[in-house]
Amino acid sequence: METMKSIIQKYQHKGISLVEAGATRHRSIFNGLKALAGDQAYCRLSRPEVVIIHDAVRPFFEEDDLLKVVRAAREHGAAGATRPLVSTVISPSTEGCLDHSLERARYRASEMPQAFLFDVIYEAYQQCSGYDLEFGTECLQLALKYCHANAKLVEGSPDLWKVTYKRDLYAAESIIKERISQKICIVMDMKEEKEHAGYLLETVLKNELNHVKVTSVVPCHDGSNIQHIILEQCYSFVCMNVMTTDFQNTQKLLGMLEESNLSVLYPVVVVSVHFLDFELGPLSQKMESLMWIRKFAVEVKKRNILLCGLIINYSQDEQKLQESLRQGAVIIAALIKERNSALLGQLLVA
């Protein structure tokens, strides 16, 4: 219980009440239902019309899945998401040999979320046996057995799979990275004009990443337009700095991100891009003047912000410039997709 309280506090969740878990799945659900019914002295919650039951190990459900089961539960008393079976189910004999197999096309895998009229599922749990509470796993079956509620089965989305094994954690991490990498905001250098480097890079990024939404913004005086993008939960930022090793633009962006608490749940990637003409001086000297990025990267990492630097050759040769822009776009795409903390503070060159 204390662990859950600390998680709620850390991630600043609102409107959450905690109920002590039971020794089994059904006992835990029953405790939650009793709290909603007002049968727990320490928990003052209003009795709902419909209750949704879901597993924390299925984190990738869609809002549409919830709407479908709730609507069906209002009509039928109970409803649950299902998915087609991907493996054939067999029954072994007592000797460990095949007894029989089920015709896979006729059956479905029961998934979550499930929804019920509260009075239906609460009555079912009040009537169910100790054996049900100890060994049962299917809420829809309890509603059918004790309340004669024929649950409506709703086809769920493919993302309702269960995070069960270690390999599933890697798959879940990959899905999260993919989802939070679908938006990129380019924060333009206020000093540059429309035809200059920042807008050229934006065009190349849009061409290279046609499956990602790339937007750009020139910061207004109070930064409200960037704050609006942060509120829309954009987790990837590219900050432009044209013909300068100055850190002012990136520093302002980092300050707004830290104040917003956007990075509490997921890491935010910030790529500080510096357009420098390599022919105007030694590259080593330019890189040395940008070493400040390592210090800032360590500081903002404490707030789950991953800061990297990128130097793009702002060549006067059009062909060289386009090649540098393309390489820069590839590097930015990789940094945003991978969100690898091992690369924070690194200064890369396109």
C-alpha positions as CSV (number, residue, x, y, z in Angstrom):
1,M,0.0,0.0,0.0
2,E,2.8,2.4,0.9
3,T,4.5,1.7,-2.5
4,M,1.3,2.6,-4.3
5,K,1.0,5.8,-2.3
6,S,4.5,6.8,-3.2
7,I,3.8,6.1,-6.9
8,I,0.7,8.2,-6.9
9,Q,2.6,11.0,-5.2
10,K,5.6,10.8,-7.5
11,Y,3.5,10.9,-10.7
12,Q,1.0,13.4,-9.3
13,H,-2.1,11.3,-10.1
14,K,-5.4,12.8,-9.1
15,G,-8.8,11.2,-8.2
16,I,-7.3,7.8,-7.1
17,S,-8.4,5.9,-4.0
18,L,-6.5,2.8,-2.8
19,V,-8.0,-0.4,-1.5
20,E,-6.2,-3.2,0.2
21,A,-5.6,-6.1,-2.2
22,G,-6.8,-9.7,-1.4
23,A,-4.9,-12.9,-1.6
24,T,-6.4,-13.8,-5.0
25,R,-7.6,-12.0,-8.1
26,H,-11.3,-12.3,-7.2
27,R,-10.7,-11.3,-3.6
28,S,-8.9,-8.2,-4.7
29,I,-11.8,-7.3,-7.1
30,F,-14.3,-8.0,-4.3
31,N,-12.5,-5.6,-2.0
32,G,-12.7,-2.9,-4.6
33,L,-16.4,-3.5,-5.2
34,K,-17.1,-3.3,-1.5
35,A,-15.3,0.0,-1.3
36,L,-17.5,1.4,-4.2
37,A,-20.6,0.1,-2.4
38,G,-19.7,2.0,0.8
39,D,-19.0,-1.2,2.7
40,Q,-15.5,-0.1,3.7
41,A,-15.4,2.4,6.6
42,Y,-12.1,3.9,5.5
43,C,-13.1,4.5,1.8
44,R,-15.8,7.0,0.9
45,L,-16.6,6.5,-2.8
46,S,-19.9,7.0,-4.6
47,R,-21.7,4.0,-5.9
48,P,-21.4,3.9,-9.7
49,E,-23.9,2.8,-12.4
50,V,-21.2,0.9,-14.3
51,V,-17.9,-0.4,-13.1
52,I,-14.9,-1.2,-15.3
53,I,-12.4,-4.0,-14.3
54,H,-9.0,-3.9,-15.9
55,D,-5.6,-5.5,-15.4
56,A,-2.5,-3.3,-14.9
57,V,-0.5,-5.8,-17.0
58,R,-2.5,-4.8,-20.1
59,P,-1.4,-1.1,-20.3
60,F,-2.0,-0.6,-24.1
61,F,-5.8,-0.4,-24.4
62,E,-7.5,2.2,-26.5
63,E,-10.2,4.6,-25.3
64,D,-12.5,3.0,-27.9
65,D,-12.1,-0.4,-26.0
66,L,-13.5,1.3,-22.9
67,L,-16.4,3.0,-24.7
68,K,-17.5,-0.3,-26.4
69,V,-17.6,-2.4,-23.2
70,V,-19.3,0.3,-21.2
71,R,-22.0,0.8,-23.8
72,A,-22.5,-3.0,-24.1
73,A,-22.6,-3.4,-20.3
74,R,-25.4,-0.8,-20.0
75,E,-27.5,-2.9,-22.4
76,H,-26.6,-6.4,-21.4
77,G,-25.5,-6.1,-17.8
78,A,-22.0,-7.3,-18.5
79,A,-19.4,-7.0,-21.4
80,G,-15.8,-8.0,-22.0
81,A,-13.2,-7.5,-24.7
82,T,-12.0,-10.6,-26.6
83,R,-9.4,-11.5,-29.1
84,P,-9.0,-14.4,-31.5
85,L,-6.9,-17.3,-30.2
86,V,-3.4,-17.4,-31.7
87,S,-2.7,-21.0,-30.5
88,T,-4.8,-24.1,-30.4
89,V,-6.0,-25.1,-26.9
90,I,-5.6,-28.8,-26.0
91,S,-6.7,-30.9,-23.0
92,P,-4.2,-33.5,-21.7
93,S,-5.3,-36.8,-20.2
94,T,-4.3,-37.8,-16.6
95,E,-1.4,-39.7,-18.2
96,G,-0.1,-36.6,-19.8
97,C,-1.2,-37.5,-23.3
98,L,-3.5,-35.6,-25.6
99,D,-7.2,-36.1,-24.7
100,H,-8.7,-33.7,-27.2
101,S,-8.2,-30.3,-28.8
102,L,-10.6,-27.4,-29.3
103,E,-11.6,-26.0,-32.6
104,R,-9.7,-22.7,-32.5
105,A,-12.1,-20.8,-34.8
106,R,-15.0,-21.3,-32.4
107,Y,-13.3,-19.9,-29.3
108,R,-12.0,-16.5,-28.2
109,A,-9.4,-15.3,-25.6
110,S,-11.0,-13.4,-22.8
111,E,-9.2,-10.0,-22.4
112,M,-9.6,-6.8,-20.4
113,P,-11.2,-4.3,-20.0
114,Q,-14.6,-5.7,-18.8
115,A,-17.5,-3.6,-17.7
116,F,-20.6,-4.4,-15.6
117,L,-23.7,-2.8,-14.2
118,F,-22.4,-2.3,-10.7
119,D,-25.4,-4.0,-9.0
120,V,-24.9,-7.1,-11.2
121,I,-21.3,-7.7,-10.5
122,Y,-21.5,-6.8,-6.9
123,E,-24.4,-9.2,-6.3
124,A,-22.4,-11.9,-8.2
125,Y,-19.4,-11.5,-5.9
126,Q,-21.6,-11.5,-2.8
127,Q,-23.1,-14.8,-3.8
128,C,-20.1,-16.6,-5.2
129,S,-18.5,-19.5,-3.3
130,G,-15.2,-19.6,-1.5
131,Y,-13.9,-21.9,-4.2
132,D,-14.7,-19.2,-6.8
133,L,-12.9,-16.5,-4.8
134,E,-9.9,-18.8,-4.3
135,F,-9.5,-20.3,-7.8
136,G,-11.7,-18.4,-10.2
137,T,-10.3,-16.0,-12.8
138,E,-13.2,-15.0,-15.0
139,C,-15.5,-12.1,-13.9
140,L,-17.9,-12.6,-16.8
141,Q,-18.5,-16.2,-15.7
142,L,-19.5,-15.0,-12.2
143,A,-22.0,-12.6,-13.6
144,L,-23.5,-15.4,-15.8
145,K,-23.5,-18.0,-13.0
146,Y,-25.0,-16.0,-10.2
147,C,-26.9,-13.2,-11.9
148,H,-27.8,-14.8,-15.3
149,A,-26.2,-11.9,-17.1
150,N,-25.2,-13.0,-20.6
151,A,-22.2,-10.9,-21.2
152,K,-21.8,-9.2,-24.6
153,L,-18.4,-10.1,-26.1
154,V,-16.7,-7.2,-27.8
155,E,-13.8,-7.5,-30.3
156,G,-10.9,-5.8,-28.7
157,S,-7.9,-4.0,-30.3
158,P,-4.7,-5.9,-31.0
159,D,-2.9,-4.0,-28.2
160,L,-4.8,-5.8,-25.4
161,W,-2.0,-8.4,-24.9
162,K,-0.7,-9.1,-21.4
163,V,2.7,-8.2,-20.2
164,T,3.7,-11.4,-18.5
165,Y,7.2,-12.5,-19.3
166,K,10.5,-10.6,-19.3
167,R,10.5,-10.5,-23.1
168,D,7.1,-8.7,-22.9
169,L,8.8,-5.9,-21.0
170,Y,11.1,-5.2,-23.9
171,A,8.1,-5.2,-26.3
172,A,6.2,-2.8,-24.0
173,E,9.2,-0.5,-23.8
174,S,9.4,-0.5,-27.6
175,I,5.7,0.4,-27.9
176,I,5.9,3.2,-25.5
177,K,8.9,4.7,-27.3
178,E,7.1,4.4,-30.6
179,R,4.0,6.2,-29.2
180,I,5.8,9.1,-27.6
181,S,8.0,9.6,-30.7
182,Q,5.1,10.4,-33.0
183,K,5.4,14.2,-32.5
184,I,8.4,16.4,-33.0
185,C,8.5,20.1,-32.3
186,I,11.2,22.3,-33.9
187,V,11.9,25.4,-31.8
188,M,13.2,27.9,-34.3
189,D,16.0,30.5,-33.8
190,M,14.2,33.8,-33.5
191,K,17.1,35.5,-35.4
192,E,16.8,33.5,-38.6
193,E,14.6,34.2,-41.6
194,K,12.1,31.9,-43.4
195,E,14.5,30.5,-46.0
196,H,17.3,29.7,-43.6
197,A,18.6,26.6,-42.0
198,G,15.9,25.8,-39.4
199,Y,13.2,25.7,-42.0
200,L,15.4,23.7,-44.4
201,L,15.9,21.1,-41.7
202,E,12.1,21.0,-41.0
203,T,11.5,20.2,-44.6
204,V,14.0,17.4,-44.7
205,L,12.7,16.0,-41.4
206,K,9.2,15.9,-42.8
207,N,10.4,14.1,-45.9
208,E,12.5,11.6,-44.0
209,L,9.9,11.0,-41.2
210,N,6.6,11.0,-43.1
211,H,5.0,8.9,-40.4
212,V,5.8,11.5,-37.7
213,K,4.0,14.8,-37.1
214,V,6.7,17.5,-37.4
215,T,5.7,21.0,-36.4
216,S,7.7,24.2,-35.9
217,V,7.3,27.2,-33.6
218,V,9.1,30.6,-33.2
219,P,9.0,31.3,-29.5
220,C,6.9,34.3,-28.6
221,H,8.0,36.7,-25.9
222,D,6.3,34.9,-23.0
223,G,6.8,31.4,-24.4
224,S,3.1,30.6,-24.3
225,N,3.1,29.0,-27.7
226,I,5.7,26.5,-26.6
227,Q,3.9,25.8,-23.4
228,H,0.8,25.0,-25.4
229,I,2.7,22.4,-27.4
230,I,4.0,20.9,-24.1
231,L,0.4,20.7,-22.8
232,E,-0.4,18.6,-25.9
233,Q,2.2,16.1,-24.6
234,C,5.0,16.4,-27.2
235,Y,8.0,14.5,-25.9
236,S,10.5,15.4,-28.6
237,F,12.1,18.8,-29.2
238,V,14.7,20.1,-31.7
239,C,16.1,23.5,-30.7
240,M,17.7,25.5,-33.5
241,N,20.8,27.7,-33.0
242,V,22.0,29.2,-36.3
243,M,25.6,30.3,-36.6
244,T,26.2,30.3,-32.9
245,T,27.5,28.1,-30.1
246,D,25.3,30.1,-27.7
247,F,23.0,28.0,-25.5
248,Q,20.3,30.6,-24.7
249,N,17.5,29.2,-26.9
250,T,18.0,25.7,-25.6
251,Q,18.3,26.8,-22.0
252,K,15.0,28.6,-22.2
253,L,13.3,25.5,-23.6
254,L,14.8,23.3,-20.9
255,G,13.5,25.7,-18.2
256,M,10.0,25.5,-19.6
257,L,10.1,21.7,-19.7
258,E,11.4,21.5,-16.2
259,E,8.5,23.7,-14.9
260,S,5.9,21.8,-16.8
261,N,6.6,18.4,-15.2
262,L,6.0,16.8,-18.7
263,S,8.9,14.4,-18.1
264,V,7.5,12.9,-14.9
265,L,6.1,9.9,-16.7
266,Y,8.1,9.6,-19.9
267,P,11.6,10.8,-20.9
268,V,11.7,14.0,-23.0
269,V,14.3,14.2,-25.7
270,V,15.9,17.6,-26.5
271,V,18.3,17.9,-29.4
272,S,20.2,21.2,-29.4
273,V,21.1,21.8,-33.1
274,H,23.9,24.2,-34.0
275,F,24.4,25.3,-37.6
276,L,28.1,26.2,-38.1
277,D,30.1,26.8,-41.2
278,F,33.0,24.4,-40.9
279,E,35.1,26.5,-43.4
280,L,35.1,29.5,-41.0
281,G,37.3,27.8,-38.4
282,P,38.5,24.5,-37.1
283,L,35.8,22.0,-36.1
284,S,37.6,21.0,-33.0
285,Q,37.5,24.6,-31.7
286,K,33.7,24.8,-32.4
287,M,33.1,21.5,-30.6
288,E,35.2,22.7,-27.6
289,S,33.0,25.8,-27.3
290,L,29.9,23.5,-27.1
291,M,31.2,21.3,-24.3
292,W,28.9,23.0,-21.9
293,I,26.2,20.7,-23.1
294,R,27.6,17.8,-21.0
295,K,27.1,19.8,-17.8
296,F,23.6,20.8,-18.6
297,A,22.7,17.2,-19.7
298,V,23.7,15.8,-16.3
299,E,21.5,18.4,-14.5
300,V,18.4,18.0,-16.6
301,K,18.7,14.1,-16.6
302,K,17.6,14.4,-12.9
303,R,14.2,15.6,-14.4
304,N,14.1,12.8,-17.0
305,I,15.1,15.1,-19.8
306,L,17.6,13.6,-22.3
307,L,19.7,16.4,-23.8
308,C,22.0,15.9,-26.8
309,G,23.9,18.2,-29.1
310,L,24.1,18.1,-32.9
311,I,26.4,20.2,-35.2
312,I,25.3,20.6,-38.8
313,N,27.6,21.9,-41.4
314,Y,26.0,25.1,-42.7
315,S,28.0,25.0,-45.9
316,Q,27.6,27.7,-48.6
317,D,27.7,24.8,-51.1
318,E,24.1,23.7,-51.7
319,Q,24.9,20.1,-52.2
320,K,27.0,19.8,-49.1
321,L,24.3,21.6,-47.1
322,Q,21.6,19.3,-48.3
323,E,23.7,16.2,-47.4
324,S,24.4,17.6,-43.9
325,L,20.7,18.3,-43.4
326,R,19.8,14.7,-44.5
327,Q,22.4,13.2,-42.1
328,G,21.2,15.5,-39.3
329,A,17.6,14.4,-39.9
330,V,18.7,10.7,-39.6
331,I,20.6,11.4,-36.4
332,I,17.7,13.3,-34.9
333,A,15.3,10.5,-35.8
334,A,17.5,7.9,-34.1
335,L,17.9,10.0,-31.0
336,I,14.2,10.5,-30.6
337,K,13.2,6.9,-31.4
338,E,15.8,5.2,-29.2
339,R,15.7,7.6,-26.2
340,N,19.0,6.1,-25.1
341,S,20.2,7.8,-21.9
342,A,23.7,6.6,-22.7
343,L,23.9,9.3,-25.4
344,L,22.9,12.2,-23.2
345,G,25.4,15.0,-23.3
346,Q,27.0,13.7,-26.5
347,L,27.9,16.2,-29.2
348,L,27.3,14.6,-32.6
349,V,28.3,15.9,-36.0
350,A,26.3,15.7,-39.3
